[in-house]
Amino acid sequence: MPPLPLTFPASFVWGASTAAYQIEGAAEEDGKGPSVWDSFVRREGAVRDGHTGDVACDHYHRFPQDVALMRRLGLDAYRFSLSWPRVLPTGEGAVEPRGLDFYDRLVDALLAAGVDPTPTLFHWDLPQALEDGGGWMARETAYRFGEYAAVVGARLGDRVKRWITLNEPFVHMSFGYAFGVHAPGRALMLDALPTAHHQLLGHGLATAALRATVPDAQVLIANNCTPVRLRQDARGEADRAAAAAYDALHNRLFNDPVLTGRYPDLSAYGAADPSWGGLVHEGDLETIAAPLDGLGVNYYNPTWITAPASPDSGLPFDMVEPEEAYPRTTFDWPVVPDGLTDLLVGLASRYGAALPPVWITENGCAQPAGVDDRARIDYLAGHVGAVAQAMERGVDVRGYFTWSLLDNFEWAEGYHQRFGLVEVDFATQRRTPRASFEWYRELIAAQKARR
Ligand code: IFM
């Protein structure tokens, strides 16, 4: 076993994350409306082996068992997402009380287990009815999101204090709307850029709604962030420009407006005009930049960039493989813990006083099936250590949520990629804690013993 990392402050929050469509199942139960994922999984070839989230981990029915696992783990907090169409089947209008009741019961069970509920309002399962009206390409969706935030804030806000608005708007824009490999499966390429602005506007409106409905709300956004790296053999001016362009699209497009009230320079993507051709209305950036209590950072690996090899590539960068032989996950993602330290130190240096406390809202790895997951322990130990190093270098990090508590539905990969501290047998729904569960339990217990 790798040594347990250094001591963290007594107030440091240890958590684990999941998302509604990936674990809940009960896709058509208790009045839930269809989401874009319910539709997408039925498209021929969209998801490996035709897997769907119809049942997933059946968490909708088995949540008491899952909360018991969290208690055993000693989690301080649990990050889950609310299914918008479970609460508002068409995304707006009439509330489905049975959907809200489910989250009410979950929140009560978590509190009874000493686990702080940390819901995310949107983790990619947009109500299909809203997608039919344009989805995140339509400005109206942002207003509907603000209204939905007010509904759940009013119901849960007496007990839930830490809220996350969006999960990874970059990934939703690029995979869902630009490449079409995730729901809603639209392949708009650079024409998908409006979905960035509309998600961010929704974030701002939801932040205002939560502040209005939840006394002492702490509001965060969970952005997927990557440190952009250059290979040794590609460090010319054009490579640096390509890296800056990629950084603008993946990181700064979602962090800058929220933290500084400005969009980065997107001229490399044909959006030179600051209003993006009239899409950004007066006052939008003020709404988006409403002060936050924390920045959620989801980190998996760095991205290596060079100048595009072909002038016809359509993008101002190429993604390449690193020259180093890093260990790989079953997703073939390189394992680079020091990328997390670089990322956090880089955020602090870029945003300075504008950076609120940082929360690692996702970090974890896909590993082979089986409970003896030594590679996951190495991954987690390395990354928790990387957080400690960033904190030693002055970055204010308040919590760490590993992805994920359970094996679950990994989007286009179906059930083929396993990220859980707990193995799930999807035929029987049997949960078996892995060696990494025990390792994380001991880590948390040791940190708590020092409190
Ligand atoms: O499973 C996903 C999660 O939904 C969003 N962040 C990355 C995870 C692993 O791919």
Residues whose N, C-alpha, C, O or C-beta is under 5 A from the ligand:
A	BS01	IFM	A19
